[in-house]
Amino acid sequence: MSEAAGVDQAGSPTATAAAVASSRVGPAGCFISIEGIDGAGKTSHVDALAERWRGRGHEVVRTREPGGTPLAEVLREQLLSREMDALSEALIVFAARRDHLVQVIEPALARGAVVLCDRFTDATFAYQGAGRGFDLTVLAQLETWVQAGRQPDLTFWFDLPPEVAAERRAAARDPDRFEQQAVDFFARVRAGYRLRAEAEPSRFVRIDAALSRDAVAAQLTAALQLRGW
């Protein structure tokens, strides 16, 4: 093989390949979730993170919840469009999460990819738990059954006042079933995220999403630099 292919004729890594490998500094094999109420402005920053690490040689799996697999996307559509009670919502979310974990997240982590997930289990505790007022002990039991201890290694919480988020949503798109909820619902969801962050401060990084896009990006960069990423 040629040196450009990364190994010499004896099958050993070349200097070029070694240099490329040493440049791949970052969160290989890490699971990062991005949380926040609707309208917090997560998407563009998640896309930027994905490109940042792809440019450094990492495989990045960019996914979302509910969703991420064909089955989970069907369940997502039902969740966002049909009226149902909080238990039904929770069961749908955790069914979608189980398929997502088995089909996408766990295999990606096993092969050393960076998994960037727009929402994960914290959203269930914030939306169905705090927002809907559903029993947190039931959610915790479902979490144990479905996730078998799997949690993100790092969670960015895009924190934003509900009134500001509502203005952003109104200017951006037609609302789904959750986005149609009143401001006080999102105030409860925000409080639910705060409780999760207070319970696991080593995993959560709060991002002040009310600031400018550049200021939000600077907060993300600073948090990643602290981890050597």
Buried (B, 14 or more C-beta within 10 A) or exposed (E): EEEEEBBBEEEEEBEEBEEBEEEEEBBBBBBBBBBBBBBBBBEEBBEEBBEBBEEBEBBBBBBBBBBBBEBBBBBBEBBEEEEEEBBBBBBBBBBBBBBBBEBBBBEBBEEEBBBBBBBBBBBBBBBBBBBBEBBBEBBEEBBEEBBEEBBBBBBBBBBBBBEBBBEBBEEEEEBBEBBEBEEEBBBBBBEBBBBBBEEEEEBBBBBEBBBEEEEBBEBBBEBBEEEEB
